[in-house]
Amino acid sequence: MMEKKVYIDLPPFTGRNVPIKEIAQAIGKDPHYIRLAIQQGIFKFGVAMKVGNSNEFSYYCPDRKVWEETGYFRDVRKEKAQA
């Protein structure tokens, strides 16, 4: 029996931190909704870290995780090359 191999072209991930506003536009939600969902662990594509003793959070949403969870990817390398 022959084994089938499947090849998938993956986007060129760079580890870029995808801005919350960009993710919100891509999936049609409000940025505040995205932030709260990341803070509460509902969305797994990002992490929220509390900044010191304040009520502010810093977010990291790597492009690969965003793509895996939402299907959204933007190749910023192409945009920089065209500029």
Residue, then its C-alpha position, 0 to 999 in steps of 0.5 A: m500500500m502506497e503512503k500518500k503525502v500531503y504538502i501544505d503551503l504555510p504563510p511566511f510567519t515572522g512572529r510579528n505581533v498583530p495589533i488588536k485593531e487589525i485583528a478586530q477589523a479582520i474578524g469583524k469585532d470591536p477591539h475592546y471585545i478582542r482585548l476582553a476575550i484574550q484577558q479571559g482566555i476565550f481567545k487563545f491566539g494572544v496573551a495579555m500581561k498586566v502592566g505593573n500595578s495599573n489596570e492596563f494590559s500589554y498584548y502579544c498576538p503572534d501572527r502564526k497563532v492568529w492565523e491558526e485560530t482565525g485564518y487571518f494572515r497579512d504578509v507585511r514583508k510584501e508591503k515593505a518590499q513594495a514601498 
